[in-house]
């Protein structure tokens, strides 16, 4: 917002929200980051333990070249490639639509 002279005015009496937040820690975002880290550990820990146990027991080396493992890795690579291509196409078309609708392409 600007006044008649062109100076920026803020509803908080002249202090922007960023300036008000600089001195205080934002406990809400810290809690979200902590919670996300905790969930990531709980999701990753069983997988890490299973892989470590298979490496230590030698079972991973025994089944690494089996046809079922190769087929599963091929399927995983194919589905990941297709989903990545679709995500790139969708995000680029959405970006061009947003640019066209906002008129940013017509600005000097």
C-alpha positions in Angstrom: 0.0 0.0 0.0 1.2 3.6 -0.7 -0.1 6.9 0.5 -0.6 10.0 -1.7 3.1 10.9 -1.7 4.2 7.4 -2.7 5.6 6.2 0.6 4.9 2.7 1.6 2.6 2.4 4.6 1.9 -0.7 6.6 -1.2 -1.5 8.6 1.0 -2.2 11.7 1.9 1.4 12.1 4.9 1.7 9.8 6.7 -1.6 10.7 6.7 -4.4 8.1 5.9 -7.9 9.1 9.4 -9.0 8.3 10.9 -6.4 10.5 8.7 -7.4 13.4 9.7 -11.1 13.0 13.4 -10.6 12.8 14.1 -10.4 16.5 12.0 -13.4 17.5 12.4 -17.1 16.7 9.6 -18.6 14.8 8.6 -21.6 16.9 5.9 -22.7 14.5 8.2 -23.4 11.6 10.8 -25.0 13.9 8.1 -27.4 15.2 7.1 -28.3 11.6 10.7 -29.0 10.7 11.2 -31.0 13.8 8.1 -33.0 13.2 9.1 -33.7 9.5 12.5 -34.8 10.6 11.0 -37.2 13.2 8.7 -38.7 10.6 11.6 -39.1 8.1 13.6 -40.9 10.7 10.7 -43.3 11.5 10.2 -44.0 7.8 13.8 -44.5 6.9 15.0 -46.4 10.0 13.4 -49.8 9.1 14.7 -49.6 5.5 18.2 -48.8 6.7 18.2 -51.6 9.3 17.0 -54.1 6.7 19.7 -53.1 4.2 22.4 -53.2 6.9 21.3 -56.6 8.0 21.4 -58.0 4.5 24.8 -56.6 3.8 26.2 -57.9 7.1 24.8 -61.4 6.6 25.9 -61.6 2.9 22.4 -62.1 1.7 22.4 -59.0 -0.5 25.4 -60.2 -2.6 23.7 -63.6 -3.1 20.5 -62.2 -4.6 21.8 -59.0 -6.2 22.0 -60.6 -9.7 18.8 -62.6 -9.7 16.3 -62.1 -12.4 13.5 -60.9 -10.1 15.7 -58.1 -8.7 16.7 -57.0 -12.2 13.1 -57.0 -13.3 12.0 -55.0 -10.3 14.8 -52.5 -10.8 13.8 -52.1 -14.5 10.2 -51.6 -13.6 11.2 -49.0 -11.0 13.4 -47.2 -13.5 10.6 -47.1 -16.1 7.9 -45.8 -13.8 10.2 -43.2 -12.3 11.1 -42.0 -15.7 7.5 -41.7 -16.8 6.4 -39.9 -13.7 9.4 -37.5 -13.9 8.6 -36.7 -17.6 5.0 -36.1 -16.7 5.9 -33.8 -13.8 8.3 -31.8 -15.9 5.7 -31.4 -18.7 2.9 -30.5 -16.3 5.0 -28.0 -14.3 6.3 -26.3 -17.5 2.8 -26.0 -19.0 1.5 -24.6 -15.7 4.3 -22.1 -15.5 3.6 -20.9 -19.1 -0.1 -20.6 -18.3 0.6 -18.6 -15.2 2.9 -16.3 -17.0 0.4 -15.8 -19.8 -2.5 -15.1 -17.5 -0.5 -12.7 -15.2 0.6 -10.6 -18.2 4.3 -11.0 -17.2 5.3 -11.8 -20.7 3.9 -8.5 -22.0 5.9 -6.4 -19.5 9.1 -4.6 -20.7 
